[in-house]
Amino acid sequence: MRKYFGTDGVRGRANGVITPELALKVGQAAGVVFQRGDHRHRVVIGKDTRLSGYMIETALVAGFTSVGMDVLLLGPMPTPAVAMLTRSMRADLGVMISASHNPFEDNGIKLFGPDGFKLNDELELEIEGLLDGDLRKKLAGSRDLGRAKRIESVHARYIEFAKRTLPRHVTLEGLRVVVDCANGAAYRVAPETLWELGAEVISIGVEPDGFNINHDVGSTAPDALISKVRELRADVGIALDGDADRVLIVDEKGQKVDGDQLMAVVARSWKEDERLTQPGLVATIMSNLGLERYVNGLGLSLARTAVGDRYVLEYMREHGYNLGGEQSGHIIMSDYATTGDGLVAALQLLSVVKRQERPVSEVCHCFEPLPQILKNVRFRSGEPLRADSVVSAIAQAKDRLGASGRLVIRPSGTEPVIRVMAEGDDRALVNEVVDEVVDAVTRAAA
């Protein structure tokens, strides 16, 4: 069991869970773990636009420099940009200060190794082992303290990187694009990238004030984007989340396109271009059964992992896949990036739209999603999933769904909630099954 690290780094309420003291210790502990060799070690630190980012950044700088690491400060940058720059700048460690799609009150610390990939469980446990110990013995001598420096050219570097994921002859001329940056980390780089590629760009969610990140904007609140696309008769809407590692697309009719449909578009395109390194893609247990049936119809397989883009990526790396993602919009294209990249995923979609010269609504409607119902049950303590009544209800639900549906029950990785999801061809049956399991879990959790 891990005390500090969850499914995506250390995360919690700023100045509640994520305090300056904790950030200082994370900097010291991670700095100690990643000092390997006699060279001058350095770490890059990026952040989103939350008010608490200043506090956490300063504490991390103190932690890293106190154990002898030099710090390169990037300022507000997307998570995938931090991962890319960690490799590009030959750093020993990368840090992203963000709580992704959460409200501004929360924040988090994500760590990347020198290869730009998120840390595995073993490294996170090694860091955790130092956090509650006496780190004073690990401090650098007075002459060996680290230095901190702010890097000014990082926006241009990432914009050029994003543009290079498309062939040089591809432009977005003729497309009217509304981009919603969630008042988050991509508020500068995303509109600029789209404009440089030739699109007519209308930007919303690009006025961060420290408090408005993800507030009624972004991929988890797309109503503002939908309204703007319809108002301006745009060809497409792109919604990023607070740290821009996930994306939601809105077509010209104002209809939402989730990560499953995006993966279907890219999988089909890459199969036609013989770009898939394996005959399939990787998704999580939450991806719709309609996606699985669709890619099977293309002659491709769909491998499933636990929820979390880190698990998708681990499977991709272990088995040689170069495409994977989550229904929520984390799309991982390992030819380009070591983590989900909302902007790059959107560019791949737009390149298909330009090539096919068809509306986004047609390009992105690859399959009819099966009815999928998800309900959450909050509990205070204990392990309600172990109750005999719950085990029995789950078994009965699976029997009722049979081979034409799926049932997924899992505890949340970030809060005391049991998530109950079912899908199948019969919506009424799916509803009944979910309600029965939810009732059983609710009684067991009372």
C-alpha positions as a printed Julia matrix, in Angstrom:
446×3 Matrix{Float64}:
   0.0     0.0     0.0
   1.23    3.49   -0.91
   0.74    6.34    1.51
   1.39    9.33   -0.74
   1.28    8.28   -4.39
  -2.02    7.51   -6.07
  -2.8     6.52   -9.64
  -1.33    9.77  -10.97
   1.33   11.08   -8.6
   0.69   12.79   -5.28
  -2.62   14.64   -5.27
  -4.93   16.36   -2.8
  -6.21   19.64   -1.42
  -3.6    22.39   -1.65
  -2.34   23.39    1.8
  -4.31   20.46    3.16
  -2.73   17.32    1.73
  -0.28   19.05   -0.59
   1.56   21.3     1.86
   4.87   23.14    1.41
   6.42   20.68    3.87
   5.33   17.7     1.78
   6.48   19.31   -1.47
   9.86   20.09    0.09
  10.27   16.46    1.15
   9.14   15.14   -2.25
  11.83   17.31   -3.85
  14.47   16.06   -1.47
  13.46   12.39   -1.67
  13.06   12.33   -5.46
  16.3    14.26   -5.83
  18.16   11.68   -3.76
  16.68    8.74   -5.69
  17.54   10.25   -9.09
  21.11   11.29   -8.35
  22.98    8.62  -10.23
  26.56    9.22  -11.23
  29.01   12.08  -10.74
  27.55   14.59  -13.24
  25.7    17.74  -12.26
  22.09   16.6   -11.87
  19.09   18.67  -12.91
  15.31   18.59  -12.8
  12.74   20.43  -14.93
   9.57   21.69  -13.24
   6.38   22.71  -15.05
   2.97   23.6   -13.66
  -0.57   24.49  -14.61
  -2.26   27.77  -13.67
  -3.54   27.08  -10.13
  -2.82   29.68   -7.46
  -1.17   27.04   -5.29
   1.36   26.31   -8.03
   3.55   29.18   -6.83
   3.72   27.75   -3.32
   4.4    24.18   -4.4
   6.94   25.19   -7.04
   8.93   27.22   -4.51
   8.92   24.37   -2.0
  10.03   21.85   -4.63
  12.86   24.16   -5.7
  14.03   24.33   -2.08
  13.88   20.54   -1.8
  15.76   19.77   -4.99
  18.45   22.41   -4.53
  18.99   21.33   -0.91
  20.12   17.88   -2.1
  22.31   19.31   -4.85
  20.09   19.27   -7.95
  19.88   22.19  -10.35
  16.33   23.26  -11.23
  15.04   24.45  -14.61
  11.68   26.22  -14.25
   9.31   26.01  -17.22
   6.3    27.92  -15.89
   2.78   26.96  -17.08
   3.16   24.14  -19.59
   1.12   21.04  -20.51
   2.02   17.76  -18.84
   3.13   16.17  -22.16
   5.38   19.17  -22.76
   7.1    18.62  -19.41
   7.63   14.95  -20.27
   9.03   15.88  -23.69
  11.3    18.61  -22.29
  12.64   16.28  -19.6
  14.12   14.17  -22.38
  14.99   17.04  -24.69
  16.89   18.97  -22.02
  18.71   15.83  -20.83
  17.31   16.23  -17.33
  17.51   13.52  -14.69
  13.94   14.09  -13.54
  10.8    15.95  -14.6
   8.03   17.33  -12.38
   4.54   18.55  -13.28
   2.58   20.47  -10.65
  -1.07   19.84  -11.51
  -4.29   18.18  -10.43
  -5.38   17.73  -14.05
  -9.17   18.18  -14.38
  -9.79   18.81  -10.66
 -10.93   22.23   -9.34
  -8.38   24.88   -8.4
  -8.44   23.97   -4.69
  -6.63   20.72   -5.49
  -3.12   20.24   -6.75
  -0.63   17.46   -7.3
   2.93   16.46   -8.09
   3.65   14.15  -11.04
   7.14   12.79  -11.58
   8.83   11.71  -14.83
  12.06    9.79  -15.21
  14.88   10.91  -17.55
  13.19    8.97  -20.36
  10.04   11.12  -20.02
   7.89    8.27  -18.69
   5.96    8.37  -15.43
   7.62    6.5   -12.6
   6.81    2.87  -11.97
   5.49    1.57   -8.66
   8.93    0.5    -7.45
  10.43    3.97   -7.82
   7.43    5.62   -6.2
   7.74    3.24   -3.26
  11.44    4.03   -2.99
  10.63    7.74   -2.8
   7.87    7.09   -0.27
  10.33    5.19    1.89
  12.39    8.36    2.23
   9.52   10.79    2.82
   8.85    9.75    6.41
  12.53    9.28    7.25
  15.23   11.7     8.33
  16.29   13.45    5.14
  18.71   15.79    6.89
  21.49   13.25    6.42
  20.92   13.42    2.65
  21.42   17.19    2.34
  24.19   18.54    0.13
  27.16   20.43    1.51
  27.22   24.22    1.3
  29.34   24.18   -1.86
  27.19   21.53   -3.55
  23.77   23.18   -3.33
  21.77   23.39   -6.53
  20.84   26.47   -8.56
  17.48   27.45  -10.08
  16.94   29.02  -13.5
  13.82   29.96  -15.45
  13.79   28.8   -19.09
  12.1    31.24  -21.51
  12.07   29.32  -24.82
   9.95   26.34  -23.8
   6.7    27.45  -25.47
   8.32   27.65  -28.89
   9.97   24.26  -28.36
   6.67   22.53  -27.59
   4.78   24.26  -30.41
   7.4    23.09  -32.89
   7.26   19.58  -31.45
   3.46   19.46  -31.81
   3.58   20.72  -35.4
   6.18   18.11  -36.34
   3.76   15.3   -35.46
   2.04   16.09  -38.76
   3.61   15.63  -42.19
   5.07   18.89  -43.5
   2.54   19.15  -46.33
  -0.48   18.96  -44.0
  -2.09   22.28  -43.11
  -5.31   23.16  -41.32
  -6.22   25.93  -43.75
  -9.95   26.22  -44.27
 -10.85   24.87  -40.82
 -12.56   27.09  -38.28
 -11.52   25.7   -34.9
 -12.74   26.64  -31.45
 -10.23   25.59  -28.8
 -11.06   25.54  -25.07
  -7.92   25.49  -22.95
  -9.73   25.17  -19.59
  -7.91   28.27  -18.31
  -5.1    25.79  -17.82
  -1.59   24.88  -18.84
  -2.12   25.02  -22.63
  -3.7    28.48  -22.74
  -0.76   29.84  -24.79
   0.61   26.9   -26.76
  -2.58   25.27  -28.08
  -4.09   28.29  -29.91
  -0.67   29.27  -31.25
   0.0    25.78  -32.63
  -3.36   25.61  -34.42
  -2.87   29.11  -35.86
   0.63   28.34  -37.11
  -0.79   25.28  -38.91
  -3.2    27.55  -40.79
  -6.5    27.16  -38.92
  -8.86   30.02  -38.12
  -8.72   29.85  -34.33
 -11.26   31.05  -31.79
 -10.01   30.59  -28.22
 -11.93   30.29  -24.96
 -10.66   29.34  -21.52
  -7.44   31.3   -22.11
  -7.66   33.84  -19.28
  -6.34   32.01  -16.19
  -6.47   33.9   -12.89
  -5.35   31.16  -10.51
  -8.91   30.22   -9.56
 -10.8    29.5   -12.79
  -8.94   26.43  -14.08
 -11.52   23.85  -15.23
 -14.36   26.09  -13.96
 -17.23   25.72  -16.45
 -14.67   25.18  -19.22
 -12.44   22.39  -20.49
 -12.97   18.75  -21.35
 -14.99   18.03  -18.21
 -17.35   20.99  -18.77
 -17.85   21.24  -22.55
 -21.12   23.23  -22.62
 -19.31   26.53  -23.28
 -17.41   24.95  -26.18
 -20.55   23.36  -27.63
 -22.34   26.72  -27.5
 -19.45   28.53  -29.19
 -19.12   25.92  -31.97
 -22.8    26.24  -32.77
 -22.78   30.04  -32.51
 -19.84   30.44  -34.91
 -20.7    27.47  -37.12
 -17.2    26.16  -36.54
 -15.92   22.98  -38.14
 -14.69   21.51  -34.86
 -14.25   22.23  -31.17
 -11.28   21.05  -29.11
 -11.51   20.94  -25.31
  -8.41   20.26  -23.22
  -8.27   19.72  -19.48
  -6.24   21.66  -16.93
  -2.9    20.08  -17.79
  -3.77   19.29  -21.43
  -3.04   15.57  -21.34
  -6.6    14.72  -22.35
  -8.96   16.01  -25.03
 -12.65   16.06  -25.9
 -13.79   16.84  -29.45
 -17.04   18.57  -30.42
 -18.18   18.13  -34.02
 -19.75   20.81  -36.23
 -23.21   19.87  -34.94
 -22.21   20.42  -31.33
 -22.08   16.72  -30.5
 -19.39   15.36  -28.16
 -16.8    12.9   -29.4
 -15.11   10.93  -26.62
 -11.77    9.13  -26.45
 -13.19    5.84  -27.7
 -14.3     7.37  -31.0
 -10.97    9.2   -31.31
  -9.04    5.97  -30.85
 -11.24    4.34  -33.48
 -10.46    7.13  -35.99
  -6.71    6.97  -35.39
  -6.63    3.16  -35.37
  -8.38    3.02  -38.74
  -6.14    5.71  -40.22
  -2.93    4.18  -38.92
  -3.97    0.71  -40.09
  -4.55    2.06  -43.61
  -1.14    3.76  -43.52
   0.52    0.66  -42.02
   1.7     2.68  -39.02
   0.5     0.38  -36.23
   3.4    -1.47  -34.6
   0.97   -4.16  -33.42
  -2.32   -5.2   -35.03
  -4.41   -3.49  -32.36
  -4.59   -0.89  -29.63
  -4.76   -0.69  -25.84
  -7.66    0.72  -23.81
  -8.99    0.35  -20.27
 -11.8    -1.71  -18.86
 -14.04    1.38  -19.13
 -13.87    1.71  -22.92
 -17.13    0.92  -24.66
 -17.76   -2.55  -26.02
 -18.72   -0.85  -29.29
 -15.07    0.2   -29.74
 -13.92   -3.39  -29.26
 -16.41   -4.69  -31.82
 -15.44   -1.95  -34.29
 -11.68   -2.57  -34.17
 -12.29   -6.32  -34.32
 -14.17   -5.64  -37.55
 -11.04   -3.93  -38.87
  -9.03   -7.03  -38.11
  -7.49   -5.44  -35.02
  -7.45   -6.49  -31.38
  -8.3    -4.45  -28.28
  -6.25   -5.13  -25.15
  -7.72   -3.85  -21.88
  -5.98   -2.64  -18.73
  -6.91   -1.2   -15.36
  -8.17    2.4   -15.34
  -5.38    4.96  -15.58
  -3.24    6.11  -18.49
  -0.12    4.84  -16.7
  -1.44    1.27  -16.94
  -2.3     1.71  -20.61
   1.21    2.97  -21.27
   2.86    0.19  -19.28
   1.0    -2.4   -21.36
   1.88   -0.58  -24.59
   5.57   -0.54  -23.71
   5.64   -4.16  -22.59
   3.85   -5.51  -25.66
   5.02   -3.12  -28.38
   1.84   -1.14  -29.12
   2.06    2.47  -30.3
  -1.61    3.46  -29.83
  -3.73    3.4   -26.72
  -5.86    5.53  -24.46
  -8.89    6.06  -22.31
 -12.51    6.9   -22.95
 -11.93   10.11  -20.98
  -9.65   11.43  -23.73
  -6.17   10.38  -22.65
  -4.83    9.33  -26.06
  -1.29    7.94  -26.06
   0.66    7.83  -29.29
   4.07    6.52  -28.33
   5.58    7.44  -31.7
   5.36   11.02  -30.47
   4.94   11.19  -26.71
   5.5     9.31  -23.46
   2.14   10.29  -21.99
  -1.29   11.41  -23.14
  -1.2    14.59  -25.24
  -4.54   16.27  -25.9
  -3.23   18.69  -28.51
  -1.32   16.07  -30.5
  -4.36   13.76  -30.45
  -6.51   16.59  -31.79
  -3.98   17.29  -34.56
  -4.07   13.65  -35.64
  -7.86   13.83  -35.92
  -7.75   17.09  -37.87
  -5.25   15.61  -40.33
  -7.73   12.79  -41.06
 -10.54   15.34  -41.49
  -8.44   17.3   -43.98
  -7.4    14.2   -45.9
 -10.92   12.8   -46.18
 -12.54   16.2   -46.78
 -15.53   15.13  -44.72
 -17.23   16.78  -41.71
 -15.99   15.85  -38.26
 -19.4    14.32  -37.45
 -18.91   11.78  -40.24
 -15.23   11.09  -39.62
 -15.72   10.55  -35.88
 -18.9     8.48  -35.97
 -17.13    5.14  -36.32
 -19.49    3.03  -34.21
 -22.69    3.21  -32.17
 -21.71    3.01  -28.49
 -23.52    0.34  -26.55
 -25.7     1.58  -23.68
 -23.28    2.11  -20.8
 -24.42    3.04  -17.29
 -22.02    4.17  -14.57
 -23.05    4.88  -10.98
 -20.96    5.69   -7.91
 -21.51    4.53   -4.35
 -19.74    6.52   -1.62
 -18.69    4.7     1.54
 -17.02    5.8     4.77
 -14.87    2.84    5.71
 -14.39   -0.9     5.35
 -14.42   -3.03    2.2
 -18.03   -3.35    1.01
 -16.99   -5.32   -2.09
 -16.01   -8.22    0.18
 -19.5    -8.64    1.63
 -21.17  -11.94    0.7
 -24.31  -10.12   -0.47
 -22.26   -7.96   -2.85
 -20.28  -10.92   -4.21
 -23.55  -12.72   -4.88
 -25.15   -9.69   -6.56
 -22.13   -9.28   -8.83
 -22.21  -12.94   -9.85
 -25.92  -12.77  -10.65
 -25.44   -9.56  -12.66
 -22.71  -11.13  -14.78
 -24.9   -14.14  -15.46
 -27.78  -11.92  -16.59
 -25.57   -9.92  -18.96
 -23.96  -13.02  -20.41
 -21.65  -12.72  -23.39
 -23.49   -9.7   -24.82
 -22.45   -7.3   -22.07
 -19.84   -6.37  -19.48
 -19.89   -5.52  -15.79
 -17.03   -3.55  -14.22
 -16.88   -2.78  -10.51
 -13.89   -0.96   -9.1
 -12.92    1.28   -6.21
 -11.86    4.79   -7.15
  -8.14    5.47   -6.88
  -8.67    9.01   -5.58
 -11.74    8.97   -3.29
 -13.82    6.54   -1.14
 -16.16    5.58   -3.95
 -17.14    2.29   -5.58
 -17.8     2.66   -9.31
 -20.36    0.31  -10.85
 -20.47    0.18  -14.65
 -22.37   -2.11  -16.98
 -22.97   -2.1   -20.7
 -24.77   -4.27  -23.21
 -27.15   -4.33  -26.14
 -30.28   -4.16  -23.9
 -30.44   -0.77  -22.14
 -33.25   -1.84  -19.8
 -31.27   -4.89  -18.67
 -28.12   -2.8   -18.17
 -30.06   -0.36  -15.97
 -31.53   -3.17  -13.89
 -28.16   -4.85  -13.39
 -26.45   -1.64  -12.28
 -29.26   -0.76   -9.86
 -29.16   -4.21   -8.29
 -25.41   -4.1    -7.7
 -25.56   -0.5    -6.46
 -28.29   -1.47   -3.97
 -26.19   -4.35   -2.66
 -23.06   -2.2    -2.31
 -25.05    0.61   -0.65
 -26.47   -1.78    1.96
 -23.07   -3.31    2.63
 -21.5     0.15    2.99
 -24.17    1.45    5.4
